[in-house]
């Protein structure tokens, strides 16, 4: 964590703070480091969920169903191999 970065004050419910402190103690890490990791993981999960939702919306718009996916992936991989073989 960048020590020069702004340090906002965030309200954390006491029960949640106790769990964070316990995790930090168990991992022998500073609370700030554990919090940073938790926030990063949460944001990554949020990005992943948005990506999944986008993919589902695109599949629906294209009329694709789950059973179409494996065949489409195989087609794309074959096309890429063929392009690489030509290069």
Order of alpha helices (4+ residues) and beta strands (2+ residues): alpha-alpha-alpha
